[in-house]
Amino acid sequence: LQAAEKRAQELHNLLNQYNYEYYVLDQPSVPDSEYDRLTQELLKIEEEFPELQTSESPTQRVGGQVLDAFKKVQHNVPMLSLANAFNEDDLRDFDRRVRQALDENSYSYVCELKIDGLAVSLKYEDGLFVQGSTRGDGTVGEDISANLRTIRSIPLRLREPLTLEVRGEAFMPKQSFIALNAIRDEKGEEPFANPRNAAAGSLRQLDPRIAASRNLDIFLYGVAEAEELGVSTHSESLEMLERLGFKTNNERKVCRTIDDVIQYVSGWADKRPKLSYEIDGIVIKVNSLAQQKELGTTAKSPRWAIAFKFPAEEVVTK
Ligand SMILES: NC(=O)n1nc(-c2ccco2)nc1N
């Protein structure tokens, strides 16, 4: 058994690395055939030694049993929704409020694409994925761990054995959405209206094999209680997420003034069609975590962030 255990760990490390290169970096270093060959080898070992078939094994992404309901999950750190801005004046009003609350101290913003998907929270203990949940009403969400495990860009084991909670947006790429609706059309089923609904519908399935078939993806954009992990800005949180093996969206920019923010936002308005996923705006966040804390939150939204909304996306069909 020791030899089998040792080989199984080697295969976990190899398969996790290749999975990371393919799904997170989009730069595979080995052909799919090599990945499949190693997976087969691990499946054979796990068949011979079932005790090695642990939940962190790369072979256990798609669970077998169909749930009869989703458990509820309490969010210790509430998952807030963003207040909206629709024009330049709204952005300047937001900036005025930030400047006043920060007593004219200097501050900077981070601008991120606003992915049009489903906000989710992922929990890790000693580096292992232990739970994934929806935002729900911000304080109570649904446990959709089995479905989130099927998203290949979500690491089952982090590159460091940390215990933390991260937040991000699960989404369905445009091409997957078009292909899914073509299949539903053939089967005489109702098409999904947009990729966000398709992603939400896929993650609400009680059978994880359905979620596994939907080519979902995710961008992580936050670390809960990041300050406890020695991080002082939102930019550093994003760099930490990358270091741990998460997929983040690199279309982001630190802006020193609201004029830079406005320039960034206007630059993206007509670039959306070239993205392989839908965005419904740009999220602007105060970069310093200490200043985020100083600004605090209203009942449901952060005072340190705002979402600039674009007009509704053109219909993605072909
Ligand atoms: N949807 C999206 O891309 N989001 N959403 C946030 C967010 C929501 C609450 C705090 O931050 N950030 C990004 N990039």
The ligand as an SDF file (V2000), in Angstrom:
LIG
                    3D

 14 15  0  0  0  0  0  0  0  0999 V2000
  -19.1330   40.4370  -10.5420 N   0  0  0  0  0  0  0  0  0  0  0  0
  -17.8480   40.8170  -10.4150 C   0  0  0  0  0  0  0  0  0  0  0  0
  -17.0540   40.6550  -11.3720 O   0  0  0  0  0  0  0  0  0  0  0  0
  -17.4180   41.4000   -9.1930 N   0  0  0  0  0  0  0  0  0  0  0  0
  -18.1910   41.5500   -8.0800 N   0  0  0  0  0  0  0  0  0  0  0  0
  -17.3850   42.1060   -7.1850 C   0  0  0  0  0  0  0  0  0  0  0  0
  -17.7780   42.4320   -5.8100 C   0  0  0  0  0  0  0  0  0  0  0  0
  -19.0220   42.2870   -5.2700 C   0  0  0  0  0  0  0  0  0  0  0  0
  -18.8980   42.7130   -3.9410 C   0  0  0  0  0  0  0  0  0  0  0  0
  -17.6010   43.0660   -3.7450 C   0  0  0  0  0  0  0  0  0  0  0  0
  -16.9060   42.8870   -4.9170 O   0  0  0  0  0  0  0  0  0  0  0  0
  -16.1580   42.3510   -7.6660 N   0  0  0  0  0  0  0  0  0  0  0  0
  -16.1710   41.9030   -8.9170 C   0  0  0  0  0  0  0  0  0  0  0  0
  -15.1180   41.9400   -9.7890 N   0  0  0  0  0  0  0  0  0  0  0  0
  1  2  1  0
  2  3  2  0
  2  4  1  0
  4  5  1  0
  4 13  1  0
  5  6  2  0
  6  7  1  0
  6 12  1  0
  7  8  2  0
  7 11  1  0
  8  9  1  0
  9 10  2  0
 10 11  1  0
 12 13  2  0
 13 14  1  0
M  END
$$$$
